[in-house]
Amino acid sequence: MWLPTNLYERLPIGWVVVGLVFIICATYLGLSDPAAYGYFGVGVGCSIFGFFIGFLRAQYRAGKSSSEARVSSDDSPADNQ
């Protein structure tokens, strides 16, 4: 199943937002509630996952654009002379 590009590009931001909501809920509950620790853990996990996916995508795009530039410069007729 393929996701629309609009949605696919925004998923890391969604993970971070969900993580922040869980962290806010944990702080709202306070340390007296045992569920707050679970909320906080899920929130930190979601936020880290969102940042990690965003970082991997940025690295992939940077590597892809530099490799495309190398291929186009290797095929130029000026280099073959």
Steps between C-alpha positions, in 0.01 A plus 500: 500500500644833395437820689438831326815713489336775704434262787831314465703820526323609817513172693818581699340824618193302602709260707666790680165669567352176637806463721466852632131441576591191702770692687256781579246244623765345723583836655130570547451172687801565723748262655244368748322306223684185384358538147692826462825306464351295218367812328838665532681196359265472203531873439878497500502190279264655243696825495834324454351282225365807317834681519685185391279447194534868406878478537520187284289659228716814501816288469349299216400814313844656547674185379264462207547859380881476523507167315276643228739794466796258466324298231407807301855638521648164390283499188586852390674524160764743631650225718538260207741716303 
